[in-house]
Amino acid sequence: MPGIFSFMFVLVPLIAVGIIIFVIITAIKTSVVHKDLTSEIAKKAKTIIENATTTAPHKNGKTCEYCNTINDNDAKKCENCGASLNK
């Protein structure tokens, strides 16, 4: 019976090899897509962080001589360490 022999020992292994090749190619394509997506997300996150740090308001006021914390101009004590700000 060459029909069953050829089916079991030729076609089944060929189908298995085809499935394995398909899975490998799909995995490679997926990893490339994920790598590109991760790169895009990283670029956008970097831009957002840069914009947030450059547009953040800067606090002006009295600087504590002990801990270098910037306090409000009308503050009498440091909000961080409690040291007196009167000079």
Secondary structure by P-SEA (a helix, b strand, c coil): caaaaaaaccaaaaaaaaaaaaaaaaaaaaaaaaaaaaaaaaaaaaaaaaaaaaacccccccccccccccccccccccccccccccc
